C-alpha cells in the first residue's frame, strides 16, 4: 500500500488480472451479441464459467466461482447483477456453441 504518491513512483503493476481481462473482452466480442439477444444463452454462460478452467493461447488459466460467473453474465448482458444471472444448476457444463466459439479464439476448457 502506498501512503504517498512518491511511494508509487516506478512501481509496475503485477498484472494479476490480465488473463481475466483478456478472456472477458474476447468473450464479450465473440459471444456478447448472442447473449444479449437471448436470455437462455446467458443462462448457458453461467455454468460454462463456474467450476471450469479456461486455458488461453499463452498458457494462462482463468477460473470463476458461481458468484463471479453471475457477475460476468450481468456485465455481458449489460443488465442485472449476480443474482439475476445465477443459472448454476449444472456448473461445469459448457454448451457446444460456447466451447466452439471460445476455441476459435484460442481458449479451451477443462473441469476445474
Residue pairs with C-beta under 8 A, 6 or more apart in sequence:
2 8
2 11
18 60
19 56
19 60
19 61
19 62
20 62
22 56
22 60
23 54
23 56
23 60
23 62
23 107
24 72
24 75
26 102
26 105
26 107
27 72
27 76
27 102
28 75
28 76
30 101
30 102
30 104
30 105
31 41
31 45
31 76
31 98
31 101
32 76
34 41
34 97
35 41
35 42
35 45
35 73
35 76
35 77
36 76
36 77
36 78
41 97
42 73
42 76
42 77
42 85
42 87
43 85
43 87
44 87
44 95
44 97
44 98
45 69
45 72
45 73
45 76
45 85
45 98
46 66
46 69
46 70
46 73
46 85
46 86
46 87
46 88
47 69
47 87
47 88
47 89
47 90
47 91
47 92
47 93
47 94
48 93
48 94
48 95
48 98
48 99
48 109
49 64
49 68
49 69
49 72
49 73
50 64
50 65
50 66
50 69
50 88
50 91
50 92
51 63
51 66
51 91
51 92
51 111
51 112
52 63
52 64
52 91
52 92
52 94
52 109
52 110
52 111
52 112
53 61
53 62
53 63
53 109
53 110
53 111
53 112
54 61
54 62
54 63
54 102
54 107
54 108
54 109
55 61
55 107
55 108
55 109
55 110
56 62
56 106
56 107
57 105
57 106
57 107
63 112
64 72
66 86
66 88
66 91
67 82
67 86
69 85
69 86
69 88
70 81
70 82
70 83
70 84
70 85
70 86
70 87
70 88
71 81
71 82
73 85
73 87
74 80
74 81
74 82
74 84
74 85
77 85
92 111
92 112
94 109
99 108
99 109
102 108
102 109
